């Protein structure tokens, strides 16, 4: 299996290492920036080229799009037109028309498509899904999710003001950066409504929103609030879900899930600590390669990716989102 990586920043190089560990026979990198190509070649001892055309001329089986957000649709479309399977980092794109065109191309060509969703391979999310599907906390009625980090600490080796996250022209911002809508719809089912707001606090010298919050109503009736930002000085990722028979809590810092059941004096606690975060990326790569070999369906396919983007765009534009039942 030959894998081409479009975009050789930190996440692109991570994907390259993980696909190699997962069993990919060949890796080729692509980035227009010479310094990144040189770093890729030194780290991976694999070839790197300066254009998408050169990479596609090598006839890769899978293209991983790990470039800044505004390039996702264009690069993925080029790969789709060449008949390549796709793994596209979130978000699917930064505009609805382009994303819809890409999804049509994937469907018409019958191509494999997976949107980057590495946390679905983390033991915390696997355990949360198992608990919810078992009915342990009954019907989920509400929840609160917080996910944030101080942006300057994200990539301490570079000036955060030059990162894609800080630049509107590259599709950055707290809303496009969050994975949580994807994971919440995986855990709780289809989202029917979203109302969201965003803020530019001025605490960081960036062009994009650095705080965003929304409320999501799910088809099953649950109401969940989501706060995501670039401001939290201590990285935080936490989930609290309440139901008719109990509640579920997970905090990345504690490394455990607590399940509280009605009438029981203490929760059931399960360790979900992952010593090396890279393990979830390797697991994702293994799943993608397995799907390609077996003809399996992606865990996070193009339909789901488009549905998530529709919600992100409404949130970014501070417009109410509403999905009619049965419409896909």
N, C-alpha and C positions, 0 to 999 in steps of 0.2 A: 504494500500500500504506500503510495507516494502522497505526501502532504505538503502543500504550499502554505506558508504563513504570510499574509498580507499585513504589514505593520510590525516593525521589530522593536517596539518599545518594551517595557517590562512585561506586559501581559502577553505580547506576541512571543517573546523569548521563553516565557513560562510554558505557553502552549507547545512550543517546539520541543522543549525538554520532556514534557509530559507525554506527548504523542510518541516520542522516541522510546520512552520507558514503557509505554503501553504496547509497543510492538510495531510501530510504523517502520517500514523498510528504508524509506528515503524521506528526507526533509529538505525543503528549499525555502529560503527566505526572500522577501521582497520589501524594500523600503527605498524611497527616493533619497534619503539622507545617508551619505557615505559613512559617517561615523557610526550609525546604527548597524549598517551592513557589516562593517569591520568588527564591531562588538559581537554580532551574531556569529560570524565566521570563527572568531576566536573562541567563543563559548561552546558552540555546537559542532565545530569542525565540519560544517556543512556549507554548501554554496549559497550565495545571496546575490540577487539581481536588483536592478534599479527601477524596473517597470513591471506592471501587471502583465503586459504582453509577453515579456521575457519569461516570467514565471509560468504563464499558461502554455507557452511553447514547449515546456518540459512535460506536458500532459499529466498534471497531478490528478489523483483520484478524488482528493478532498482539498478544498480551499478553506482556510481559517481566516476570517476577516477580523483583525484585531487592531485596526487603524482608528484614528479619531472618528467620532460619531458621524460627522457630515459626509464621510467617505464610504460608509457602510453600504448604502444602496448601490452606488455606482460600481464599486468593486465587486460586490456580490452579483450584480447583474452581468458583469463581464464574465465571471466564473460560471454563472448559470448558462449563459449563451455558449460557453465552451463545453457544457455538459458535465460540469463538476458537481459533486456533492458539496454541501456547505455547512460550516459552523460559523455563525455570525455572532460576535459579541453583542450584548445588549447596549443600546436599544437597537431595534431592527433598522431604524432610520431616524431622520429628524423632520420629515414632512410626510404627510399621509399619501399624497399622490405617488411619490416615488416608491414608498413601501408597498402600496397596493400593486404597482406595476411589477415589482420584484416577486411578490407572492403569486401573481398570475403566471409569471415566467416559470417559477418553481413548479406550480401545479401542472401547467401545460406540458412541461418536459418530464414530469414524473420524477423530479430530483429529490434526493434526501436533503433535509434541512433541519438543523438543530440550532436553537438560539442558546448562547452561553448561559448556563444556569448551574454553576458549580455547587452552590449551597444545597441543591437537591441531593447531593451525594455526601453531605455532611451528616454524621450520626444524629445531630440535634434535629434536623429537619426530617430525617427518616423516622425517628422516634415520634416526633410530633404527629406526623401523618398516620403512623400506626395507632397512636392513642386516639386520634379523632375518628379514624375508620372503625375502631373497635366499639365506639359509642361510650367510652369510659366517662366522658363528661357530658353526655347527652347532646341535646340540640344546642349548637353554638349560637349564642345570642349577641355577644359583643366581644370587643378586643381592643388592645392597644399595642402598637408596634413602634419602636424607636430605633433608628439606625443613623448614626452620625460619627464624624471624625473631624479633627482639626486638620484642614486641608494642607497647611505647610508641613505636617508630619507624614503625609501620605507617601510622598516620594522625597525623602530628605536629601537625596543626592542631586536634586535639581531645583531650580527656582519655580515654586508652585505657580507663580504668575504667568509662566510660559506654558504651563500644562494645558491640555485640551479642556480640562474641567473648568479652567478659569476664563476660557475664551468663547465668546458667543459664536464666532465664525467657525469654530470646530465642533459646535454642538454640545458644549459643556453645560454644567449646571446640576444642582442637586436633584432635580426631577429626572433627568435622563440618566443620572448615575445610579439611582436606586434600583435594586433588584426586587424590592419587597412586593410590588404589585404582582409580579410573576409568581412569587412564592405564596402569597396569600390566596391567589386564585387556584393554585395547585392544592393548597390545604383545604380551602373552604368552598371551592366551586366557583361558578360564574359570578362575576360582578355585574350588577344591574345599574348602579348609580355611583357617581363620584362628584363631590364638590371639593375644590381645593383652592388654596391660596399660596403665594410665594412671596419672598422678601429678599431685598438686597440690603443687608445691614450696614455696609460700609466698613465693617471690621476687617475685611480682607480687600486687597487691591486687585479685585477681579471684576470681570464684566457680567458674570452670570449670577443667577440667584444663589444665595448661600444657605437659605432656610426655606423649607416648603412643608406644608401640612395639608392633609386632606381627610375626608370622611368617606368611607366606601360602604355601600349597602350591597349585600350579596343576595343571590337568588334564594338562599335558604333563610333569609331574614336577618342575618347577623349585621350589626353595625360595627365597623372597625375604624379607629383613628390611626393615622400614620404620620409620624414626624421624621423627616430626614434632613440632614444639614451637613455643612462643612465647618461648623463652629465648635462642636463639643471637644473640649481639650483632652478628655479621656475617651478613647474610642468606645462606643456602646452599640450593642445590637441586642434587643430584647423583645420577647413576645409574651403577651398575656392574653389568654382566650378564656372566656367564661361561658358556661353552658348550664343547661337545666339540671344536670346531675353533679356538677363540680367545675373545676377550673384547671388550667394548664399554664405553667410559667416556665420560661427559659430565658436565661441571661448568659451571653457569651462569656462574661467575666467569671461567673461561678462554674461554668462547665457542667451544669446539671439541669435536668428537667424535673420539676415538681408537679405532680398530679394530685390535686385535692379532690376528694370525693365526699359528697354529702353524707353527714353522720359519722365520718371518720375523724379522729382527733389530730392526726398527723398525715402529711402527704406521703405519697410514694415517690422516692427520689431515685433518679437514674443518672449515672455519669455519662455525659455525651461529649466529654473533652476529646479534642483531636490535637495530638501533640504537634503534628506537622500539617499545616493548612494545605500544603501541596498535594496531600493524599486525595482530597476531593477533586482536584483538577485531573489527577491521573485516573481516578475512577471515571470521571466524565469522558476522558479520552478513550478509555477502554470500552465504555458503553457505545460511543460513536463508532469505533472501529468494528465492534461486534455487530452493530446494526447494519453497517455497510456490507459485512461478510454474509450476514444471514438474511438481509432484506427486511430487517425490522424497522418499526416506526420510531422516530425520534421521541425522546421524552418530552422535549419542548419544541414543538413543530412550528411551521410557518404560520398556521392559523392562530395559535396561541400567541406567538410573537406579535402578530398584527393587532390582536385584541388588546394586548398590553400597551402597545404604542398608541392606540386610539385613546386610551385613558391618560397616558402621559401627556399627549398633546393637548387634551382638554384641560388638564391640570396646569400645564405650562401657560396656556392662554387664559386661565382663570375663568373658564366657561363650564357650566354644568355638563356632565356626561351622563347619558342615559342609553341603555341598550334594551331594545324591545325583546321580550321573550321569544326564543326560537330563531332569532336572526343571527347569522354567522357571517 
